[in-house]
Amino acid sequence: MVFISRQAKLDLDNIVIGLLEWDKISLTIPEVMQYVDDIVDICYQLHTLHYHHKATYNEHVTYGAYSYLYKRTRNTIWYIIYDIDAMDNIFVNKIISNYMTRS
């Protein structure tokens, strides 16, 4: 089962706001909502992965033991940071972009 934390939900809300206010391109509300829905769909599919990639960036390890890389565009990557408990439940703790990740 997959659970999305309050922080990750706030991250999703902030993605919506950021995309709606982005000066670089103009997206409609349905386009923005689909963008975020795509990220949420990936979160709910994490339990089907055969391999879970350990978080490597210091910033990511702060939020969880594992990270999933979702390449949205040529320039934009979203990292879904999560933990797995002993019952194989997945807890999504943070969603962060490559623009916010420091190597």
Stockholm file with secondary structure:
# STOCKHOLM 1.0

chainA/1-103         MVFISRQAKLDLDNIVIGLLEWDKISLTIPEVMQYVDDIVDICYQLHTLHYHHKATYNEHVTYGAYSYLYKRTRNTIWYIIYDIDAMDNIFVNKIISNYMTRS
#=GR chainA/1-103 SS CEEECHHHHHHHHHHHHHHHHCSSSCCCHHHHHHHHHHHHHHHTTGGGCSCCCBCCSHHHHTTCSEEEEEECSSSCEEEEEEEECTTCCEEEEEEEETTTCCC
#=GC SS_cons         CEEECHHHHHHHHHHHHHHHHCSSSCCCHHHHHHHHHHHHHHHTTGGGCSCCCBCCSHHHHTTCSEEEEEECSSSCEEEEEEEECTTCCEEEEEEEETTTCCC
//
